[in-house]
Amino acid sequence: MRIIRQNFHWALGYNAIALPMAFTGLIGPWEAAIGMAASSFVVVLNALRLLSVAAEGGIAPESVQVAVNP
């Protein structure tokens, strides 16, 4: 649950800061796009940690365990 909360706070924090800045013109559209892509990338990488946490605890479904430990 900690990793899911981290993802939520990361995405919420980025959107709370970057969207108003883009709306007021403090950052350009290309900067906002790069920031959103980087934010999404961080969230995806953090979510991938769920696979390793689930596999270590032995709570992952069989299909996930096969994908992690072929």
N, C-alpha and C positions, 0 to 999 in steps of 0.2 A: 504494500500500500504506500510505502514511503516513495518509491520510484514514480508511482502514478501522481502523487502529490507534487513531486518535483517537476514533472512534466507540466502539470496544470499551472503551477506558479510561474514557471519559465514563460509559458505562452501568454499567460495573463499579464505578467510584467512587461513583456515586449510590447504587447498590444496597447497597454495602458500608457506607455511612454512614446512609442513610435507613431501610433496613429494620430494623436493630436499634433505631433511635430510635422507629420506629412500634410495634415489638413491645413495647418496654418502656413505652410510653405517653408518651414525652417529646414527641412531636408527635401531633396528632390525625389521624384518618383523612382529613379534608378537606385538611389540609396535605400529607399524604403523596400524596394524589391529585393535587393541584396540582403538586407536585414531580415526580411521575412523568410527568405530561402535559408539563411543561416540559422534562424530560430527553428524552422521546421527540421533542419538537419540535426540540430542538437536534441530536439525532442525525439526524433526517430532513433538516434544512437542511444539515448537514455532508455527508451522503450525496449531496445534490443537486450538491455541488461536483464529484463524480466525473464528472458529465455534461460540465461545462465543461473539466475536465482531459482527458478522453478526446477531446473535440472539438478542443481545441487541438493535441493530439498526433497527430490523424488516426488514432487507433486505435479509434474508436467504430464499432460496427456501423452499417450504412446507415440503419436505422430510427431510431437515436438521433441521428445527424447531421441527419436530416430534422426531427426533433422540436426540435432545438436551433437549427438554421438553416433555417427554412421557406423 
